[in-house]
Amino acid sequence: MNTANKPRIVVLGAGFGGLELTTLLSEAMGDSIDATLIDKSDSFIFGFSKLDVMFGLKQPEAVRLPYASFAKPGVRMLKRTITAIDPQSRRVVTDDGVFEADHLIVALGAEYDFDATPGLSGTNEFYSVPGAERLRDVLPGFRKGRAVVGVCGAPYKCPPAPSECVLMLHDYLVRQGVREACEISLVLPLATPVPPSPDTSRALLAAFAERGIEFIPGRRVASVDNTRNVAVLDDGSEMPFELFLGVPKHQVPPVVLESGMSENGWIPVNPRTLETKHENVYAVGDGANTGTPKAGVFAEGAARAVASAIVAKLRRRGSGTLYDGFGTCYIEFGGGRIGKVEVDFFSGPSPTGNYYEPSVTLRADKEMFGASRRSRWFGL
């Protein structure tokens, strides 16, 4: 496309936020913009698919959505590794070219800081795709003893995921015929599984109790002693294990830390507009400190707000819509049943959540959630 004199929009990261943002900009502006979407990977994977891979419910190749299928007017998708970001000049350096933007959106998500938890790199984690693939091969060898699902720091992506993990692990061990020989414990740095929704938390706690799953709230895993097979919690107590499944501490990627955009591991933004302290520079998704959960559906909502603001600026009309802080999360309860929670962070003085009881029917809703994004972004 001829990009001369077109507004240059550079979006870093092709997760929920980057994909939705560029799709919305393309729908609104078409070829009248010069938008570049940059990601170091060649495919997109829904976060919930990692659990499916880990428990052998789906093959890794079946959950990968190739970025080669992402084609939108006015947008070019590039596979590049970002090596430097200058938010002041809106200049991005990659391993293959330099990009300058009139509008820069950082949507690089959160990465895992394994070094923050001594011993974690020597054991199992299920938040990365390689980690889930490794556990798929490790799990069949776990036949007896204690499995500890341990979270190493907050905030972390998809708050219900550790709860889903223990419930799906219970089902897996039942299918393997070894559940009675195994214990399952969940260590969580939160007081309840889903703090914004007491009803959801109560339902999960009841599900844990029904299945004999130990829940240890308000604690994080501070280190892992792989020689003794012991998880050390932040109060100094120790939990022996035969199988450890960790959730690493999160932070923005190193290239964002080096850019000077972050504070305390996250990018400060106006939570309703996603604006950073730099003019025409926004941050959406897991890396932005909005006060909402780090989950794809919230990144999507933030992208809608940023897209509307950029379109309003380009058209010189209006001011765009504010990020509403609303999102729906589906929760695997095991036994083929899915629960749902709708959380609203900004409408009232405190977050509120509506809980929907687990059912087989809600599985169709979750599948439609995934199918609609596959179709919208990738035409698949």
N, C-alpha and C positions, 0 to 999 in steps of 0.2 A: 504494500500500500504506500501511497505517497504521503509521507509524514510531515512535509514542509508546512510550517506555521500551525500545526495542530497542537493542542494542549498535550503535554507529555505527562503521562501518569505512570508511575512505577510502583508496582506492588510486589513486596518481598514475601514470599511464602505462599504456596498453593494448597493450604488446608481449607477448612470450612470458610474462614474469613476471606482469604484471597480469591477462592473460586467464586464465592457468592458476590463479592464486590465487583470483580471484573465482569461477571455475567450481567449484573445490574447496569454497570456502566455501558456495556455493549448494547443492551436492550434499549437504554435511554438515548445513547449518543451515536451508536454505530460507527461508521468509518470516519466520523468527524473528530475522533480522538486518536492519539497515538499512545495506547496503553501496553505496557510490558509487564508480564507476570513471570517472576523468576523463582525457580525452586531447584534445589540440588538433586532431587529424586526424579525418577522417571515414572512414578505411579503414586496414586492416592489410595489410602486404606482407611476405612472407617475405624475409629477406635474400638468399637464394640466387636469388630471382627477378630481382634487379637485373642479374645477369650474363646471364640469359636475355633481358631487355629490351635490354641493351647490344649484344648480338650479333644482335639481330633474330630471336631464336627464339620470343619471345612478345610480344604487344602489351601496353602498359602497363595498359589497362583489363582485360585478362584476368587479371592477377595481383593486382588490388586486391580485398580482401575487406571489404565495407562493414560498419562498426560497427553500422549499423541492423539487421543480422541477428543481433546479439548480444543474446540475451534469456534471462535466468536469474532464477528466483525469488529474491527478496531482494536483487537487484542492479539498480541503475539506471545506465545508461551515458550520460554527458554529454559533449558536445563543448564544452570550455572551454579557455581559455588561462590557465595558472597564473601569477600575477604575484608571489606571495609565499608563503613557507612558514615558519611558526613551529613548529619541532619541539618546543620546550619546552611550549607549550600545545596542540600538535597542531591548529593552526589554519591553514587554507589559504585564500588569497584568490585569486579568479579574476576574469576580465573580466566575469563575470556571476554574482556571488554569493560568499558566504563559507561555508566548510564546516568544522565542528568534529568531531573524531574522538575516539573512545575508543581506537581502534587505527589508526595511520597507517602506510601502506606506501608508500615512495618507489620507484617502478619506472620512472623517466623515462629510463633508458638513458644512452647517451653521445651527445654532439653533436660537431660538427666545428669545430675552432679553425683557421680558414683564416688568421687573422692571425699565427699562430705560425710559419708558413712563408712568408717574403716571396715574392711572385710566384705563389703557388699559386692565389689567387682569379682570376688571369688566364689559367688554363689548364684542363685537364680533370681531373676526378676521377670515380670510378665507385662510390663508397660511398653516395651519396645517389640517390634516385629521379630527381630532375631531372638529376643528373650522368650517370646511366646513359642517360637519354633523349637528352641532348645527344650523347653519344658514339655512340649508334646512328646519328645523322645525320653525325657526323664521320668514322667509320671507313671508309665507302666511298671517301672522298677520300684515304686513306692507301695509296699504291701502291708506295712505295719509301723506303728509308732506315731509320733506327733508331727503334723504339718502346721507350720506357723506362717500365716499371711501377715506380713509386717510392713507398715507404712513408716518411712524414714523422715518425713517432714511434711508440713502443710504450708501453703496450699498445694494441692496436687490435682491432676486432670481427672475429670469424671468422678466426683466424690462417691457415687454409689458403687464404683467398679470393685473395690476391695470386698464389699459385701456380696456382690455378685459372684466374685471369685470363690469365696468359701461355700456359697450355696451350690454353685456348679461343681465344685470339688466334691462336695457331699454326694451329689448325684453320680459323679464319675466313679467314686469309690464303691458306691452301691452296685453300679453296673459291673465293676470288676470283681464284686463278691468279697471285698476286703474291708468294708466300712467298719465292721465291729472290731477289727483289729487296729483301727486308726483313730487318732484324735485330731481335731481341727481347732485351731485358735486364731483369732483375728485381733491384731494390735493396731489401734487407730488413735491418732493424736487429737481426735474430736470427742466431745462428750457423748454424742449420739451419731448414728450412721449418716443421717441427712438432717443437719440442724435446722434448716429453714422450714422443714415439714415434720412436726412432731408425729403426725399420723403415719407418715412413711417410716420414720424411725421405729415407732412402736411395732409396726408390722414386721420390719426386718428383725427386731429383737425377738419377737414371737417366733419367727421362722428359725432363728438361731437356736432358741430354747427347744423347739420341737425336734430339731435335728441333732441336738447335743453338741452345738458349736460354742466354744468359749469365746466371749467377747471381753476385751480389755480396753476400755475407753480412756481417753485423756493421756495416753502414753505413746511415745514413738520409739522406734528401734534406733539406738544410738550407735551400735556397732554390731558386727557379726564375727564371732570367733569360729572360723571354719575348721580349725584343728580339733576343737572340743565339740563342734556342732551346737553352739549356744548363741542365742540372740540376747544382747545386752540392751535393756531398755534405758530410757533417759533418767529413771530413778535409781539406776544401779542394779535392779533386779535382773535375774537371768532366766531365760527360757530355753531349755534343751529342745532339740528338734532332730528329726530324721529327714525332714524336707522343709526347706525355707523358700518362700515365695515373696520377694520384696517389691516394694514400690519406692523407687529412688526419690531423693530430694529433687525438687524441680527448681529451675531458674531459666532466665532468658538465655539464648545461645551466646557463646563467647563474643561473637562479632558485634552483638548488641551491647554487651558489657563494655567492650572496647570503644564503642561509639560515644560513650558518655550519656546516652539517653536514659539509662536505668538508675534506679535508686533502690537499695535493699533487694536487688535481684529482679526487679520488675520495672516496667516503663510507666511513670506517672502520666495520667491523662485526665482530661475533663471527663468524668464518667458518663455524661449524657451526650457529648459530641465526639469523644475519642480524640480530641485535639491534644497534641503534646505542647511543650513550651516553645517549639520551633514552628514558625509560620508555614502553613500548608503541609505539615507533617503530622500524620495520624498513626495511631497504633491500635490494632484490633486483635482479638483472640486471646489466647492463653498468656501471651507476654505482657498484656496491658493490665494495669492495676485499676480495674473498674469497680471492684467490690462484688462482682458477680462470679459464679463458678467458672472454672476453667473447663469448658465443655464446648463441643462443636456448635451446638444450637445457639449458645450465647455469642460465640464468634460470628455466627451468621446474622444475628440480630444487630450486633455492632456494625457489621459490614453494611447492612441496610441503611443505618444512620449516616455513615460516612459517604456512601454512594449518593444519597439524597443531597448531602451538603455540597459535594463536588459538582453534581449536576446543576444545583441551584447557582453555584458560582459561575460555572461555564455559561449558563443561560442568562446570567445576571438577573435572576428572578427568584424571589423568595429566599428562604434560609435553610431549607431541608428539615427533616424530622429528627427528633431526639431519640437516642437509644432508650428503649423501654425496659430493658432489664428483665424481660420475660422469656422463659424457656420451658420446654417440655423434655423430661428425661424418662426413658424406658428402663425398667429394672428387671433383670432376670432373677426370678425367685426359685428356679428349679422346677422339675416336674413338667416342663413345657409351658409353664405359666409366666406371664409378663405382667408386672405392675407398672404404674405410670404416676409421675408427679409433675404437676405444673407449678412453677415457682415464679413469683413476681417480686422483684427486688426494689423497684422504684416507686410504685404507685402509692404506698402508704408509709407510715413512719418506720416500719420494720418489714423485713421480708415475710411473705406469706406463701404457703404451699397448699395445693389441692391434691389429695391422694386418691388414686383409683385402685381398687383391689386387684390383685393378680388374677389373670384369667388367660385361657388359651386364645380367646377372641382378640385380646390386645396384642398378641404376637403378629396378627395381620397388620395392625397399626404400625408396629415397629418395622415390619418388612416394607410397608408402603413408604415410611419415612426414608429408608435407604433407597428404595427404587425411584422415588421422586427426585432425589438428588443425583442419582446415577443418570437419569434421563435428562435432567435440567443442565447438568454440567458437562456430561460426556456423550449424550445422545445414545446411551446404551440401554 
